[in-house]
Amino acid sequence: MFNRIFLNRPFKQEGESPFWISFSDLMSALMSLFLLVMAVTLISVTKDVSSAEARKIEREKEIQELMTTIQERSRIFPDVEVHTSTFRIDLGQEVRFDTNRSDISASGSRFLRAYVPILLDVQASALGRKWIRRIVVEGFTDQDGTYLLNLALSLQRSRSVVCVMFDPALPGETALRESQKEQIEDLFLVGGYSFNSMKASKDASRRVELKVDFWALNETREASPDIGNRTIGQC
């Protein structure tokens, strides 16, 4: 009376297809490999950054050590002010100039030939050779006169500082050695700043300062050219 109804049901697989098992394992392996590569890369980059930061910190520490050494050794000259944070050295009252003049007094000349060897000794040390690139002599003026006139005058003042170090020693004074003069020739540069960076008074503005310049990290250091027998000449 009742006919049997047969439903056509799809065949049910027992478990997952081996193909899908392999594909899933492959994706998991690729993900693991990707995470491993990223982890190694991150560690490498972090290590490089940490190394660069450590070198930067070490450089700053050693430069401050050099400036502190200069400051300590300069204490025998009470008028000299060494600013360790800006790497500047104010030579004080001994190297002041009259209006429109660039000549240095006999006492100022004695002072410079006594003080500059301190800087030469520090530069000749292991740390000094490592970091001190040059010493810049910077001349300044007051605001009297024109900008260009004072620019030339400031250059003449800084040049005078270098010149007196090559002058003959005065009676009772120890002359600079030839090796020290050669060191000055290689190390010292001159610059002029007209009436920029004024001091509280005109007298204090007519001055010369020294600026210690340091090598940067990874900066290429070219050897000084061999120019044979050098002639200093005269100012």
C-alpha atoms as an extended CHARMM CRD file, in Angstrom:
* protein
*
       235  EXT
         1         1  MET       CA              0.0000000000        0.0000000000        0.0000000000  PROA      1               0.0000000000
         2         2  PHE       CA              2.7580000000        2.3900000000        0.8980000000  PROA      2               0.0000000000
         3         3  ASN       CA              5.6200000000        2.6470000000       -1.4350000000  PROA      3               0.0000000000
         4         4  ARG       CA              9.0290000000        3.0130000000        0.0590000000  PROA      4               0.0000000000
         5         5  ILE       CA             10.7440000000        6.2410000000       -0.5980000000  PROA      5               0.0000000000
         6         6  PHE       CA             14.4610000000        6.1450000000       -0.9780000000  PROA      6               0.0000000000
         7         7  LEU       CA             16.3890000000        9.3970000000       -0.5820000000  PROA      7               0.0000000000
         8         8  ASN       CA             19.5570000000        9.7470000000       -2.6160000000  PROA      8               0.0000000000
         9         9  ARG       CA             22.0280000000       11.0030000000       -0.0120000000  PROA      9               0.0000000000
        10        10  PRO       CA             25.5720000000       12.0230000000       -0.8880000000  PROA      10              0.0000000000
        11        11  PHE       CA             28.3360000000        9.7920000000        0.3080000000  PROA      11              0.0000000000
        12        12  LYS       CA             29.7330000000       11.0090000000        3.6170000000  PROA      12              0.0000000000
        13        13  GLN       CA             33.5010000000       10.8910000000        3.8200000000  PROA      13              0.0000000000
        14        14  GLU       CA             35.0030000000        9.5660000000        6.9890000000  PROA      14              0.0000000000
        15        15  GLY       CA             37.4250000000       12.2970000000        8.2000000000  PROA      15              0.0000000000
        16        16  GLU       CA             38.9570000000       15.1250000000        6.1880000000  PROA      16              0.0000000000
        17        17  SER       CA             40.5070000000       14.7910000000        2.8090000000  PROA      17              0.0000000000
        18        18  PRO       CA             44.2810000000       14.1470000000        2.8900000000  PROA      18              0.0000000000
        19        19  PHE       CA             44.6520000000       17.0420000000        0.4350000000  PROA      19              0.0000000000
        20        20  TRP       CA             43.2370000000       19.5200000000        2.9230000000  PROA      20              0.0000000000
        21        21  ILE       CA             45.3770000000       18.0890000000        5.6790000000  PROA      21              0.0000000000
        22        22  SER       CA             48.5140000000       18.7470000000        3.6170000000  PROA      22              0.0000000000
        23        23  PHE       CA             47.4170000000       22.2620000000        2.6280000000  PROA      23              0.0000000000
        24        24  SER       CA             46.6850000000       23.1690000000        6.2440000000  PROA      24              0.0000000000
        25        25  ASP       CA             50.0600000000       21.8760000000        7.3650000000  PROA      25              0.0000000000
        26        26  LEU       CA             51.7310000000       23.8500000000        4.5860000000  PROA      26              0.0000000000
        27        27  MET       CA             50.0400000000       27.0910000000        5.6470000000  PROA      27              0.0000000000
        28        28  SER       CA             50.9830000000       26.4850000000        9.2700000000  PROA      28              0.0000000000
        29        29  ALA       CA             54.5980000000       25.8460000000        8.2500000000  PROA      29              0.0000000000
        30        30  LEU       CA             54.7020000000       29.0140000000        6.1330000000  PROA      30              0.0000000000
        31        31  MET       CA             53.2400000000       31.0530000000        8.9560000000  PROA      31              0.0000000000
        32        32  SER       CA             55.7980000000       29.6360000000       11.3910000000  PROA      32              0.0000000000
        33        33  LEU       CA             58.5990000000       30.3900000000        8.9230000000  PROA      33              0.0000000000
        34        34  PHE       CA             57.3190000000       33.9420000000        8.4360000000  PROA      34              0.0000000000
        35        35  LEU       CA             57.1740000000       34.5280000000       12.1800000000  PROA      35              0.0000000000
        36        36  LEU       CA             60.6740000000       33.1130000000       12.5800000000  PROA      36              0.0000000000
        37        37  VAL       CA             62.0850000000       35.3870000000        9.8440000000  PROA      37              0.0000000000
        38        38  MET       CA             60.3400000000       38.4110000000       11.3520000000  PROA      38              0.0000000000
        39        39  ALA       CA             61.6630000000       37.5640000000       14.8110000000  PROA      39              0.0000000000
        40        40  VAL       CA             65.2400000000       37.1850000000       13.5290000000  PROA      40              0.0000000000
        41        41  THR       CA             64.9700000000       40.4340000000       11.5440000000  PROA      41              0.0000000000
        42        42  LEU       CA             63.5700000000       42.2930000000       14.5310000000  PROA      42              0.0000000000
        43        43  ILE       CA             66.3470000000       41.0040000000       16.7650000000  PROA      43              0.0000000000
        44        44  SER       CA             68.9690000000       42.0140000000       14.1670000000  PROA      44              0.0000000000
        45        45  VAL       CA             67.5280000000       45.5180000000       13.7310000000  PROA      45              0.0000000000
        46        46  THR       CA             67.1930000000       45.9890000000       17.4830000000  PROA      46              0.0000000000
        47        47  LYS       CA             70.7740000000       44.8420000000       17.9500000000  PROA      47              0.0000000000
        48        48  ASP       CA             72.0200000000       47.2970000000       15.2900000000  PROA      48              0.0000000000
        49        49  VAL       CA             70.0670000000       50.1890000000       16.8400000000  PROA      49              0.0000000000
        50        50  SER       CA             71.3090000000       49.3060000000       20.3050000000  PROA      50              0.0000000000
        51        51  SER       CA             74.8930000000       49.1020000000       19.0380000000  PROA      51              0.0000000000
        52        52  ALA       CA             74.6400000000       52.5000000000       17.2890000000  PROA      52              0.0000000000
        53        53  GLU       CA             73.0740000000       54.0810000000       20.3670000000  PROA      53              0.0000000000
        54        54  ALA       CA             75.7930000000       52.6000000000       22.5670000000  PROA      54              0.0000000000
        55        55  ARG       CA             78.5020000000       54.0290000000       20.2920000000  PROA      55              0.0000000000
        56        56  LYS       CA             76.8020000000       57.4340000000       20.3480000000  PROA      56              0.0000000000
        57        57  ILE       CA             76.6350000000       57.3980000000       24.1450000000  PROA      57              0.0000000000
        58        58  GLU       CA             80.2720000000       56.3000000000       24.3680000000  PROA      58              0.0000000000
        59        59  ARG       CA             81.3410000000       59.1260000000       22.0250000000  PROA      59              0.0000000000
        60        60  GLU       CA             79.4930000000       61.7390000000       24.0870000000  PROA      60              0.0000000000
        61        61  LYS       CA             81.0020000000       60.3400000000       27.2770000000  PROA      61              0.0000000000
        62        62  GLU       CA             84.5540000000       60.4580000000       25.9220000000  PROA      62              0.0000000000
        63        63  ILE       CA             84.1090000000       63.9770000000       24.5220000000  PROA      63              0.0000000000
        64        64  GLN       CA             82.8800000000       65.1820000000       27.8960000000  PROA      64              0.0000000000
        65        65  GLU       CA             85.9030000000       63.4990000000       29.4610000000  PROA      65              0.0000000000
        66        66  LEU       CA             88.1640000000       65.4660000000       27.1050000000  PROA      66              0.0000000000
        67        67  MET       CA             86.4100000000       68.7590000000       27.8740000000  PROA      67              0.0000000000
        68        68  THR       CA             86.5910000000       68.0620000000       31.6120000000  PROA      68              0.0000000000
        69        69  THR       CA             90.3170000000       67.4070000000       31.2700000000  PROA      69              0.0000000000
        70        70  ILE       CA             90.7530000000       70.7330000000       29.4740000000  PROA      70              0.0000000000
        71        71  GLN       CA             88.7040000000       72.4600000000       32.1660000000  PROA      71              0.0000000000
        72        72  GLU       CA             90.7320000000       70.9440000000       34.9960000000  PROA      72              0.0000000000
        73        73  ARG       CA             94.0850000000       71.7410000000       33.4030000000  PROA      73              0.0000000000
        74        74  SER       CA             92.9450000000       75.2990000000       32.6340000000  PROA      74              0.0000000000
        75        75  ARG       CA             92.3990000000       76.0940000000       36.3150000000  PROA      75              0.0000000000
        76        76  ILE       CA             95.9490000000       77.3900000000       36.6130000000  PROA      76              0.0000000000
        77        77  PHE       CA             94.7210000000       80.2970000000       34.4520000000  PROA      77              0.0000000000
        78        78  PRO       CA             91.8740000000       81.7330000000       36.5790000000  PROA      78              0.0000000000
        79        79  ASP       CA             90.6090000000       84.0490000000       33.8400000000  PROA      79              0.0000000000
        80        80  VAL       CA             89.9890000000       81.2220000000       31.3560000000  PROA      80              0.0000000000
        81        81  GLU       CA             86.4200000000       79.8820000000       31.1800000000  PROA      81              0.0000000000
        82        82  VAL       CA             85.9130000000       76.4130000000       29.6940000000  PROA      82              0.0000000000
        83        83  HSD       CA             82.2990000000       75.6380000000       28.7720000000  PROA      83              0.0000000000
        84        84  THR       CA             82.1430000000       71.8640000000       28.6270000000  PROA      84              0.0000000000
        85        85  SER       CA             78.6160000000       71.7090000000       27.1710000000  PROA      85              0.0000000000
        86        86  THR       CA             79.2860000000       74.0130000000       24.2050000000  PROA      86              0.0000000000
        87        87  PHE       CA             82.9760000000       73.0750000000       23.7420000000  PROA      87              0.0000000000
        88        88  ARG       CA             83.9850000000       76.7440000000       23.8920000000  PROA      88              0.0000000000
        89        89  ILE       CA             86.9190000000       78.3560000000       25.6970000000  PROA      89              0.0000000000
        90        90  ASP       CA             86.7720000000       82.0360000000       26.6360000000  PROA      90              0.0000000000
        91        91  LEU       CA             90.3600000000       83.2500000000       26.9420000000  PROA      91              0.0000000000
        92        92  GLY       CA             89.4050000000       86.0640000000       29.2970000000  PROA      92              0.0000000000
        93        93  GLN       CA             90.9190000000       89.4810000000       29.8720000000  PROA      93              0.0000000000
        94        94  GLU       CA             94.3870000000       88.5470000000       28.6330000000  PROA      94              0.0000000000
        95        95  VAL       CA             93.1350000000       88.4720000000       25.0640000000  PROA      95              0.0000000000
        96        96  ARG       CA             91.0220000000       91.6080000000       24.7410000000  PROA      96              0.0000000000
        97        97  PHE       CA             91.4550000000       94.2170000000       22.0290000000  PROA      97              0.0000000000
        98        98  ASP       CA             91.3200000000       97.9810000000       21.8410000000  PROA      98              0.0000000000
        99        99  THR       CA             88.8240000000       99.5560000000       19.4620000000  PROA      99              0.0000000000
       100       100  ASN       CA             89.7280000000       98.9020000000       15.8020000000  PROA      100             0.0000000000
       101       101  ARG       CA             92.8920000000       97.0400000000       16.8370000000  PROA      101             0.0000000000
       102       102  SER       CA             93.9220000000       93.4260000000       16.3180000000  PROA      102             0.0000000000
       103       103  ASP       CA             97.3680000000       93.3850000000       17.9400000000  PROA      103             0.0000000000
       104       104  ILE       CA             97.9210000000       91.3440000000       21.0990000000  PROA      104             0.0000000000
       105       105  SER       CA             99.8380000000       92.6940000000       24.0740000000  PROA      105             0.0000000000
       106       106  ALA       CA            103.1020000000       91.1910000000       25.2980000000  PROA      106             0.0000000000
       107       107  SER       CA            101.3260000000       89.7350000000       28.3480000000  PROA      107             0.0000000000
       108       108  GLY       CA             98.6310000000       88.2880000000       26.0740000000  PROA      108             0.0000000000
       109       109  SER       CA            101.2840000000       86.7220000000       23.8640000000  PROA      109             0.0000000000
       110       110  ARG       CA            102.9700000000       85.1370000000       26.8850000000  PROA      110             0.0000000000
       111       111  PHE       CA             99.6350000000       83.8350000000       28.0680000000  PROA      111             0.0000000000
       112       112  LEU       CA             98.7690000000       82.2280000000       24.7150000000  PROA      112             0.0000000000
       113       113  ARG       CA            102.1400000000       80.5100000000       24.3870000000  PROA      113             0.0000000000
       114       114  ALA       CA            101.6970000000       79.1570000000       27.9190000000  PROA      114             0.0000000000
       115       115  TYR       CA             98.0520000000       78.1200000000       27.5620000000  PROA      115             0.0000000000
       116       116  VAL       CA             97.8620000000       76.5980000000       24.0850000000  PROA      116             0.0000000000
       117       117  PRO       CA            100.2760000000       73.7260000000       24.9410000000  PROA      117             0.0000000000
       118       118  ILE       CA             97.5950000000       72.4700000000       27.3580000000  PROA      118             0.0000000000
       119       119  LEU       CA             95.2470000000       72.0000000000       24.4070000000  PROA      119             0.0000000000
       120       120  LEU       CA             98.0040000000       70.4170000000       22.3380000000  PROA      120             0.0000000000
       121       121  ASP       CA             98.7650000000       67.9050000000       25.0790000000  PROA      121             0.0000000000
       122       122  VAL       CA             95.0850000000       66.9420000000       25.3930000000  PROA      122             0.0000000000
       123       123  GLN       CA             94.7840000000       66.5320000000       21.6330000000  PROA      123             0.0000000000
       124       124  ALA       CA             97.9050000000       64.3540000000       21.5740000000  PROA      124             0.0000000000
       125       125  SER       CA             96.3750000000       61.9070000000       24.0890000000  PROA      125             0.0000000000
       126       126  ALA       CA             94.6860000000       58.6920000000       22.9520000000  PROA      126             0.0000000000
       127       127  LEU       CA             91.1870000000       60.1530000000       23.3420000000  PROA      127             0.0000000000
       128       128  GLY       CA             92.2700000000       63.4420000000       21.8220000000  PROA      128             0.0000000000
       129       129  ARG       CA             93.6050000000       61.7760000000       18.6770000000  PROA      129             0.0000000000
       130       130  LYS       CA             90.3970000000       59.7630000000       18.5090000000  PROA      130             0.0000000000
       131       131  TRP       CA             87.9170000000       62.6460000000       18.6820000000  PROA      131             0.0000000000
       132       132  ILE       CA             89.4560000000       66.1400000000       18.4230000000  PROA      132             0.0000000000
       133       133  ARG       CA             89.2390000000       67.2220000000       14.8100000000  PROA      133             0.0000000000
       134       134  ARG       CA             90.3540000000       70.8460000000       15.0340000000  PROA      134             0.0000000000
       135       135  ILE       CA             90.4160000000       73.9390000000       17.2200000000  PROA      135             0.0000000000
       136       136  VAL       CA             88.7880000000       76.9890000000       15.6970000000  PROA      136             0.0000000000
       137       137  VAL       CA             89.9760000000       80.4530000000       16.7800000000  PROA      137             0.0000000000
       138       138  GLU       CA             86.9480000000       82.7530000000       16.6450000000  PROA      138             0.0000000000
       139       139  GLY       CA             87.3660000000       86.5240000000       16.7160000000  PROA      139             0.0000000000
       140       140  PHE       CA             84.6310000000       88.9800000000       17.7350000000  PROA      140             0.0000000000
       141       141  THR       CA             84.0790000000       92.7380000000       17.7260000000  PROA      141             0.0000000000
       142       142  ASP       CA             81.7400000000       95.2470000000       19.3030000000  PROA      142             0.0000000000
       143       143  GLN       CA             78.9620000000       96.9500000000       17.3160000000  PROA      143             0.0000000000
       144       144  ASP       CA             80.8940000000      100.1050000000       16.4300000000  PROA      144             0.0000000000
       145       145  GLY       CA             81.5220000000      100.3320000000       12.7050000000  PROA      145             0.0000000000
       146       146  THR       CA             80.0300000000       98.4480000000        9.7560000000  PROA      146             0.0000000000
       147       147  TYR       CA             79.3980000000       94.7350000000        9.5370000000  PROA      147             0.0000000000
       148       148  LEU       CA             82.0000000000       94.0760000000        6.8320000000  PROA      148             0.0000000000
       149       149  LEU       CA             84.6220000000       96.2200000000        8.5190000000  PROA      149             0.0000000000
       150       150  ASN       CA             84.1140000000       94.3240000000       11.7580000000  PROA      150             0.0000000000
       151       151  LEU       CA             84.0960000000       90.9850000000        9.9220000000  PROA      151             0.0000000000
       152       152  ALA       CA             87.5750000000       91.7220000000        8.5840000000  PROA      152             0.0000000000
       153       153  LEU       CA             88.6630000000       92.9710000000       12.0210000000  PROA      153             0.0000000000
       154       154  SER       CA             87.3890000000       89.8170000000       13.7480000000  PROA      154             0.0000000000
       155       155  LEU       CA             89.3420000000       87.6690000000       11.2860000000  PROA      155             0.0000000000
       156       156  GLN       CA             92.4870000000       89.7070000000       11.9360000000  PROA      156             0.0000000000
       157       157  ARG       CA             92.0660000000       89.1790000000       15.6880000000  PROA      157             0.0000000000
       158       158  SER       CA             91.7340000000       85.4180000000       15.3870000000  PROA      158             0.0000000000
       159       159  ARG       CA             94.7020000000       85.3750000000       12.9920000000  PROA      159             0.0000000000
       160       160  SER       CA             96.7620000000       87.3440000000       15.5120000000  PROA      160             0.0000000000
       161       161  VAL       CA             96.2210000000       84.6080000000       18.0940000000  PROA      161             0.0000000000
       162       162  VAL       CA             97.7630000000       82.0370000000       15.7760000000  PROA      162             0.0000000000
       163       163  CYS       CA            100.5500000000       84.3830000000       14.7410000000  PROA      163             0.0000000000
       164       164  VAL       CA            101.8470000000       85.0190000000       18.2770000000  PROA      164             0.0000000000
       165       165  MET       CA            102.2960000000       81.2900000000       18.8080000000  PROA      165             0.0000000000
       166       166  PHE       CA            104.9580000000       81.3210000000       16.0890000000  PROA      166             0.0000000000
       167       167  ASP       CA            106.6900000000       84.4160000000       17.4150000000  PROA      167             0.0000000000
       168       168  PRO       CA            110.0640000000       84.0670000000       19.1870000000  PROA      168             0.0000000000
       169       169  ALA       CA            109.8380000000       83.4930000000       22.9180000000  PROA      169             0.0000000000
       170       170  LEU       CA            110.2530000000       86.5230000000       25.1440000000  PROA      170             0.0000000000
       171       171  PRO       CA            112.9200000000       86.5940000000       27.9190000000  PROA      171             0.0000000000
       172       172  GLY       CA            112.0690000000       84.1350000000       30.6790000000  PROA      172             0.0000000000
       173       173  GLU       CA            109.5780000000       82.3120000000       28.4660000000  PROA      173             0.0000000000
       174       174  THR       CA            109.7760000000       78.7160000000       27.2360000000  PROA      174             0.0000000000
       175       175  ALA       CA            109.5860000000       78.6070000000       23.4510000000  PROA      175             0.0000000000
       176       176  LEU       CA            107.1780000000       76.2630000000       21.7300000000  PROA      176             0.0000000000
       177       177  ARG       CA            108.8090000000       73.1670000000       20.2670000000  PROA      177             0.0000000000
       178       178  GLU       CA            108.8430000000       72.6610000000       16.5090000000  PROA      178             0.0000000000
       179       179  SER       CA            106.5830000000       69.6270000000       16.9320000000  PROA      179             0.0000000000
       180       180  GLN       CA            104.0720000000       71.8170000000       18.7620000000  PROA      180             0.0000000000
       181       181  LYS       CA            104.1790000000       74.4130000000       15.9910000000  PROA      181             0.0000000000
       182       182  GLU       CA            103.5130000000       71.6970000000       13.4160000000  PROA      182             0.0000000000
       183       183  GLN       CA            100.6150000000       70.4880000000       15.5630000000  PROA      183             0.0000000000
       184       184  ILE       CA             99.2030000000       74.0310000000       15.6450000000  PROA      184             0.0000000000
       185       185  GLU       CA             99.5100000000       74.2660000000       11.8680000000  PROA      185             0.0000000000
       186       186  ASP       CA             97.5340000000       71.0380000000       11.4210000000  PROA      186             0.0000000000
       187       187  LEU       CA             94.9970000000       71.6670000000       14.1870000000  PROA      187             0.0000000000
       188       188  PHE       CA             94.1340000000       75.3720000000       14.3110000000  PROA      188             0.0000000000
       189       189  LEU       CA             91.7630000000       77.2410000000       12.0000000000  PROA      189             0.0000000000
       190       190  VAL       CA             90.6190000000       80.8610000000       12.1860000000  PROA      190             0.0000000000
       191       191  GLY       CA             87.1700000000       82.4020000000       11.8130000000  PROA      191             0.0000000000
       192       192  GLY       CA             85.5460000000       85.7960000000       12.2490000000  PROA      192             0.0000000000
       193       193  TYR       CA             82.0960000000       86.6810000000       13.5700000000  PROA      193             0.0000000000
       194       194  SER       CA             81.9360000000       90.4760000000       13.3060000000  PROA      194             0.0000000000
       195       195  PHE       CA             79.6900000000       91.8100000000       16.1030000000  PROA      195             0.0000000000
       196       196  ASN       CA             77.6130000000       88.6290000000       16.4670000000  PROA      196             0.0000000000
       197       197  SER       CA             77.3800000000       87.1250000000       19.9500000000  PROA      197             0.0000000000
       198       198  MET       CA             77.7800000000       90.3790000000       21.8510000000  PROA      198             0.0000000000
       199       199  LYS       CA             78.8230000000       90.3840000000       25.4920000000  PROA      199             0.0000000000
       200       200  ALA       CA             77.5010000000       92.6570000000       28.2330000000  PROA      200             0.0000000000
       201       201  SER       CA             80.0590000000       95.3580000000       27.4400000000  PROA      201             0.0000000000
       202       202  LYS       CA             81.9480000000       96.5080000000       24.3570000000  PROA      202             0.0000000000
       203       203  ASP       CA             85.2590000000       95.7140000000       26.0220000000  PROA      203             0.0000000000
       204       204  ALA       CA             84.2090000000       92.1030000000       26.7010000000  PROA      204             0.0000000000
       205       205  SER       CA             82.8740000000       91.8020000000       23.1390000000  PROA      205             0.0000000000
       206       206  ARG       CA             86.2800000000       92.5820000000       21.6140000000  PROA      206             0.0000000000
       207       207  ARG       CA             87.5790000000       89.1250000000       22.3410000000  PROA      207             0.0000000000
       208       208  VAL       CA             88.7120000000       85.7860000000       20.9630000000  PROA      208             0.0000000000
       209       209  GLU       CA             87.2890000000       82.3750000000       21.8630000000  PROA      209             0.0000000000
       210       210  LEU       CA             88.4430000000       78.8690000000       21.0240000000  PROA      210             0.0000000000
       211       211  LYS       CA             85.9680000000       76.2570000000       19.7930000000  PROA      211             0.0000000000
       212       212  VAL       CA             86.9260000000       72.5800000000       20.0590000000  PROA      212             0.0000000000
       213       213  ASP       CA             85.5490000000       70.6690000000       17.0700000000  PROA      213             0.0000000000
       214       214  PHE       CA             85.0850000000       66.8910000000       17.2730000000  PROA      214             0.0000000000
       215       215  TRP       CA             84.8380000000       64.0980000000       14.7240000000  PROA      215             0.0000000000
       216       216  ALA       CA             81.3850000000       62.6430000000       14.0790000000  PROA      216             0.0000000000
       217       217  LEU       CA             80.6520000000       58.9320000000       14.2280000000  PROA      217             0.0000000000
       218       218  ASN       CA             81.6480000000       57.1180000000       11.0190000000  PROA      218             0.0000000000
       219       219  GLU       CA             83.1040000000       60.3220000000        9.5580000000  PROA      219             0.0000000000
       220       220  THR       CA             85.7380000000       59.7140000000        6.9130000000  PROA      220             0.0000000000
       221       221  ARG       CA             89.1150000000       60.9020000000        8.1220000000  PROA      221             0.0000000000
       222       222  GLU       CA             91.3860000000       61.7360000000        5.2510000000  PROA      222             0.0000000000
       223       223  ALA       CA             95.1040000000       61.7650000000        5.8840000000  PROA      223             0.0000000000
       224       224  SER       CA             96.7830000000       65.1530000000        5.8270000000  PROA      224             0.0000000000
       225       225  PRO       CA             98.4560000000       65.7610000000        2.4610000000  PROA      225             0.0000000000
       226       226  ASP       CA            102.2140000000       65.4620000000        2.3650000000  PROA      226             0.0000000000
       227       227  ILE       CA            103.3970000000       68.9260000000        1.3770000000  PROA      227             0.0000000000
       228       228  GLY       CA            107.0820000000       68.3320000000        1.9950000000  PROA      228             0.0000000000
       229       229  ASN       CA            109.1110000000       70.9730000000        3.7800000000  PROA      229             0.0000000000
       230       230  ARG       CA            106.5430000000       73.3760000000        5.1000000000  PROA      230             0.0000000000
       231       231  THR       CA            107.3170000000       77.0620000000        5.4650000000  PROA      231             0.0000000000
       232       232  ILE       CA            105.4020000000       78.8880000000        8.1730000000  PROA      232             0.0000000000
       233       233  GLY       CA            106.1390000000       82.3810000000        6.9370000000  PROA      233             0.0000000000
       234       234  GLN       CA            105.4320000000       85.5520000000        8.8660000000  PROA      234             0.0000000000
       235       235  CYS       CA            102.3290000000       87.4890000000        9.8240000000  PROA      235             0.0000000000
